[in-house]
Amino acid sequence: MTGKRLIIMVSSTVYGNEELLDRVYTILTSTQQYEVWMSHKGTMPVFSSRSNVENCIAATEKCDLFLGFITPYYGSGKDRNGLSITHKELRKAIALDKPRWLLVHDHVVFARSLLIDLGYKGKEGREKLTLQKECKVLDNLRVIDMYEDAIREKIIYKDRKGNWVQKYQSDDDALLFAVSQFSRYHEVEEFILNNITDVSAVRKKIQLRGDNP
């Protein structure tokens, strides 16, 4: 049965988000329709021969569905370019065109809009800025970079696809979105079968599973 379940990878920073992640994990696993990979819960496949980044990227490549949270906290594991592990997971999911559902905290959306109004548009504009220590809204301006990656900001608007990012203010908002999307299991299956043509393994998994619980 486990081999036939679709695998959801939940990508998120953990700090300040523990309760939400616990609740999301409980909801997704309670349906018994999905296998949930989440580093916070210790269910991510981990191999000692790989670094943390390599394990997370490998999981992103192998998962069937990607659920990502863009929070006010940028996360750890930054490389020489300052990219966090969570940001790399998001970029990999987009590059692979994974079936994905993304949420962004209201603080990130508001901060981006305010900076644009003040004349600091885009990553280049924000590079001139430095956050004060103990900033209570965001801990790193790169969370806005993540949001702009998610909404495909660099692509002409009429050509954008896969750019839906659900804003949330509270844990309940985020949970409502997750429940609404993933409780409709057969619709998720149908979407993959009809729209994702380059993931034959996922399609085979769905076809093998059929209507069995």
C-alpha positions in Angstrom: 0.0 0.0 0.0 2.8 2.5 0.9 4.4 2.1 -2.5 1.1 3.1 -4.2 0.5 6.3 -2.2 1.4 9.6 -3.7 4.3 11.3 -1.8 3.9 14.8 -0.6 7.0 16.7 0.4 6.3 19.6 2.8 8.9 22.3 2.4 9.2 25.0 5.1 11.4 26.6 7.6 10.8 25.2 11.0 11.5 28.0 13.5 8.3 29.7 14.6 6.3 27.3 12.4 6.4 24.1 14.5 2.7 24.0 15.5 1.5 24.6 11.9 3.7 21.9 10.5 2.5 19.4 13.2 -1.1 20.1 12.3 -0.4 19.8 8.5 1.3 16.5 9.0 -1.6 15.2 11.1 -4.1 16.2 8.5 -2.3 14.8 5.5 -1.5 11.5 7.1 -4.9 11.0 8.6 -6.4 10.4 5.2 -4.1 7.4 4.7 -4.0 8.5 1.0 -0.5 10.1 1.1 3.0 9.4 2.3 4.3 12.7 3.8 7.9 13.7 3.7 8.7 16.4 6.3 12.1 17.1 7.8 10.4 18.5 11.0 8.8 15.1 11.7 11.8 13.0 10.7 10.0 11.3 7.7 12.3 12.7 5.0 14.5 10.0 3.4 18.0 10.6 4.8 21.3 9.0 3.7 24.5 9.5 5.6 26.6 9.7 2.5 24.8 13.0 1.5 24.8 16.5 3.0 21.6 18.1 4.4 21.2 20.0 1.1 21.7 16.9 -1.0 19.2 14.9 1.0 16.6 17.7 0.7 17.1 18.2 -3.0 17.0 14.5 -3.7 13.6 14.4 -1.8 12.3 17.2 -3.9 13.3 15.4 -7.1 11.6 12.1 -5.9 8.4 13.4 -4.4 5.2 13.3 -6.4 3.6 16.5 -4.9 5.2 19.6 -3.4 3.6 21.6 -0.6 5.7 24.7 0.2 5.5 27.4 2.9 7.2 30.8 2.5 7.3 32.2 6.0 8.9 35.4 7.5 11.9 33.2 8.4 14.4 32.4 5.6 15.9 29.3 7.1 19.3 27.7 7.5 21.8 25.9 5.4 22.8 29.0 3.3 25.4 28.4 0.6 28.1 30.8 -0.7 25.3 32.7 -2.6 23.2 33.0 0.6 20.5 30.6 -0.6 18.8 28.6 2.2 17.9 24.9 1.8 14.2 25.8 1.7 14.8 28.3 -1.1 16.7 25.7 -3.0 13.9 23.2 -2.6 11.4 25.7 -4.0 13.6 26.5 -7.0 14.1 22.8 -7.7 10.4 22.1 -7.5 9.7 24.9 -10.0 12.5 23.8 -12.3 11.2 20.3 -12.4 7.6 21.6 -12.8 6.5 19.5 -9.9 2.7 19.6 -9.1 2.9 22.2 -6.3 0.9 24.1 -3.9 2.5 27.1 -2.3 1.5 29.4 0.6 3.1 32.7 1.7 2.7 34.5 5.0 1.0 37.8 4.9 4.1 39.5 6.4 6.1 38.6 3.3 3.4 39.9 0.9 3.0 43.2 2.8 6.7 43.8 3.1 7.2 43.4 -0.6 4.3 45.7 -1.5 5.6 48.4 1.0 9.2 48.2 -0.4 7.9 48.6 -4.0 5.9 51.6 -2.9 9.0 53.1 -1.4 10.9 52.6 -4.7 12.8 49.3 -3.8 11.5 47.1 -6.5 12.9 43.7 -7.3 15.9 41.8 -5.9 18.2 44.5 -7.3 16.3 47.3 -5.5 16.3 45.4 -2.2 20.1 44.7 -2.3 20.5 48.3 -1.2 18.7 47.6 2.0 19.8 46.0 5.3 17.4 44.8 8.0 17.9 46.0 11.5 18.8 43.3 14.0 15.8 41.8 15.8 13.5 42.8 13.0 10.0 41.5 14.0 8.5 41.3 10.5 11.1 39.4 8.5 14.5 37.9 9.4 15.9 38.1 5.8 14.8 40.0 2.7 15.4 36.9 0.7 12.0 35.6 1.8 10.7 38.1 -0.7 13.0 36.6 -3.4 11.4 33.3 -2.6 7.9 34.7 -3.1 8.8 36.3 -6.4 10.3 33.0 -7.6 7.0 31.3 -6.6 4.8 33.8 -8.5 7.1 33.6 -11.5 7.7 37.3 -11.3 10.3 37.3 -14.0 8.0 35.8 -16.6 5.6 38.1 -18.5 2.3 37.9 -16.7 0.2 36.5 -19.6 2.7 33.7 -19.9 2.9 32.7 -16.3 1.7 29.2 -15.2 2.0 27.5 -11.9 2.2 30.9 -10.2 -0.7 30.6 -7.7 0.6 31.3 -4.2 -2.0 31.4 -1.4 -1.6 34.1 1.2 -2.3 33.2 4.8 -2.4 35.2 8.1 -3.0 32.4 10.6 -2.3 28.7 10.9 -6.1 28.1 10.4 -5.9 29.9 7.0 -3.0 27.7 5.9 -4.8 24.5 7.2 -8.0 25.4 5.4 -6.0 25.6 2.1 -4.2 22.3 2.7 -7.4 20.5 3.6 -9.3 22.0 0.7 -6.6 21.0 -1.8 -5.6 17.5 -0.6 -8.9 16.2 0.6 -9.9 15.9 -3.0 -7.6 13.1 -3.7 -9.1 11.9 -7.0 -9.0 15.4 -8.4 -5.3 15.5 -7.6 -4.9 12.2 -9.4 -6.8 13.4 -12.4 -4.8 16.6 -12.6 -1.6 14.6 -12.7 -2.9 12.2 -15.3 -4.2 14.9 -17.5 -1.5 17.6 -17.2 1.8 16.1 -16.1 3.2 14.2 -19.1 6.8 13.8 -18.1 6.4 11.9 -14.8 5.7 8.4 -15.9 6.5 6.9 -12.5 3.8 9.0 -10.9 1.3 8.1 -13.5 2.0 4.4 -13.2 1.7 4.7 -9.4 -1.8 6.2 -9.8 -2.9 3.6 -12.3 -1.6 0.8 -10.1 -3.5 2.2 -7.2 -6.8 2.4 -9.0 -9.7 3.0 -6.6 -8.3 0.9 -3.7 -8.0 2.8 -0.4 
